Amino acid sequence: MGETVRLQKYIAMCGTASRRAAEKLIEEGKVTVNGKKVTELGTKVEIGADKVCVMGRIQKCESKKYYIALNKPSGYVTTASDEFDRPTVLELLKDDINARLYPVGRLDFETEGLLLLTNDGDFANAVTHPKYKKIMDKMLSW
């Protein structure tokens, strides 16, 4: 039996959309689970057992996790997409990674330095959420 997760999380894990965008797709009736339209947020699916489709396309969950350390140069925004059409840090990566990556944390447009990118939401949350600060401080002091 596979892991059970919320439908919007599963769609995000598959790289189709962010969780918020996935919620909108669900509410608009564009998602089916095992052939039935789902419009209720919070619906749970079992990874590997339930057939999830978004706008008729089967969703395959990317099980491989990526953790990329990038030396961000000046002149790139730390986001997956930019409303002002500025270059993003994702444009610095080769296209051979077929996963929805996103930055962990933020660096200003002109700031240079280490930036982590991943498709692992649990990792990103553990690294950035204040409730894990003591654990991260301890790990970084090693």
Salt bridges, closest charged atoms under 4 A:
GLU28 OE1 - LYS30 NZ 3.20
ASP82 OD1 - ARG86 NH2 2.88
ASP122 OD1 - LYS9 NZ 3.68
ASP137 OD2 - LYS133 NZ 2.59
